[in-house]
Amino acid sequence: MILELKDFLNPAEVARLTALSRELKFVNGRVSNPANTSKDNLQADAADPRSAESSKIVADAFARSEPFRDFAFPRRLAPPLLCRYEPGMKYGAHADAAHLQVDGRVMQSDLSATVFLADPASYQGGELVIHLGTRPVVAKGVPGEVIVYPSTMLHEVRPVRAGTRLVSITFIESMIADEYKRTQLYELNEVAALEGLNMQWQNRVRLETVRQNLLRMWSKS
């Protein structure tokens, strides 16, 4: 299941991130995935102090987003990372690594997220393509939009033909590692939110009991 949220970042946050992208140092994106020869992009240098500010802006947006929390059941969030694609750059089809080192601890990547920062009219190509079997889902969001999808899915960034693609990416460890179970809980949450007030009170209580018991049973210890 894929979640897309417009206005995930507000215009001021997009403007600040865009300004930071012009100021901070970028390094070869292969530094974080040297074995993948299809990866050709730039990413913010973690040693640049301004990189921490860019990461915090996006992390704060995830923390305040109720739709994201309801979808992802987040347990941990990797520090968001600014990435830039110049003409000719791309990221070939891949699935994200299952485990990441974050702050000296191993984190599992259950979900991946891309936050779009550049106006899609300002660059050609550079679409994010998520492969659902034989069907491609193509995304090229407006500034401030986020797309969240399972890290297990094969995905790629098509070559940029002109202009600059600017995004922030991150990975999420969910309390519900199993995608199928996570989707069922999300759907139950949506039903409760949309229909809860129309239910007889005793039925609403029973639904809430099922939701909480499934969350308790399926959550990581």
DAGIQUI-V432138 format. One record per helix or strand of 3 or more residues. SS is the DSSP state (~ for helix, > for strand). FROM is the first residue (numbers start at 1). TO is the last residue. If there is no record, write none. Layout:
ss->SS from->FROM to->TO
ss->SS from->FROM to->TO
This chain:
ss->> from->3 to->5
ss->~ from->11 to->23
ss->> from->26 to->28
ss->~ from->29 to->32
ss->> from->42 to->44
ss->~ from->49 to->64
ss->~ from->66 to->72
ss->> from->74 to->77
ss->> from->81 to->85
ss->> from->90 to->94
ss->> from->99 to->102
ss->> from->105 to->108
ss->> from->111 to->116
ss->~ from->120 to->122
ss->> from->128 to->132
ss->> from->135 to->139
ss->> from->146 to->150
ss->> from->155 to->157
ss->> from->160 to->162
ss->> from->165 to->174
ss->~ from->179 to->198
ss->~ from->201 to->218
